[in-house]
Amino acid sequence: MIGFLIFILFVSLIVLSYMILVEKKLQDSVILYMGFGLSSTLLYFIFSAPDVALTEAVIGAALSSMVFLITIINTTKKEKIK
């Protein structure tokens, strides 16, 4: 059962990384990036690395993704003003 879950998570990482690269809208790419971070968090936890999983969840999936989204929102507001 765990082997099947690991396989599904690895496949989801590959699919998500491809979708991140081909997505046209930046907001959607960032949201897919958050999913990529959460999938890798689960893999780290399954492979008995809870400290790395926690760091990936906080910094990789949450903090950096929020910084990306805030930056995209601020730049699109400035472009609309011009």
N, C-alpha and C positions, 0 to 999 in steps of 0.2 A: 504494500500500500504506500509506504514512504517512497519507494523507488518510482512509482507512478506519479506521485506528487512532485518529486524532484524533476522528473522528465517534463511534466506540464509547466513547471516554473521556468525551466531552461528554454522551452519552446516559446513561452510567453515573452521572455527576455529578447529572443531573436525577433519575434514578430513586432514587439514594441519598438525595438531599435530601428527596424525598417520603417515602421509607421512614423516615427519621429523624423526620420530623414526625408520622407517624401511628402509630409504634410505641408500644405501651402500657408495656413494661418499659424502665426507664431504662438497665439494663445493655446491653440489645440496641441501644438508641439510641446509646450510646457506642461500641459495637463498629462500628456502621454509620458513625459519625462518623470512626472510624479508617480505614475503607475510603474514605470521601470524601477524607480527607487524602492517602491514598496515590494515589488517582486524580488529584487535583490536582497531586501531586508529579510524576507521570509527564507530565502536560501541561506543567508548567513546564520539565521536562527536554527534552521534544520541541521546545518553542519557544525553545530555546537560552538558558535562564536557570538554569544549574546551581546558582548561589549561592542563588537563591530556592527551588529545588527541595530543596536540602539543608536550608535553614532550615525549610521546610514539613514535611519528613520528620521532623526532630528535634523541633521545637516543636509543630507542628500535629498530626501523626499520632501521635507517641509521648508526649511529655511532658504535654501538656494532657489527652490521653485517659487517661493513667495517673492524673493528679490527679483527674479526674472519677470514674474507677472506684474509687479509694481512698476518695473522699468518699462515694460511694454505699454502699460496703461498711460504712464506719464509721457512717453514719447509720442503716442498717438494723439494725446490731448494737445501737445505742442504743434503737431503737424496740422491738426484741424484749425488751430488758431491762425496759422500762416495762410 
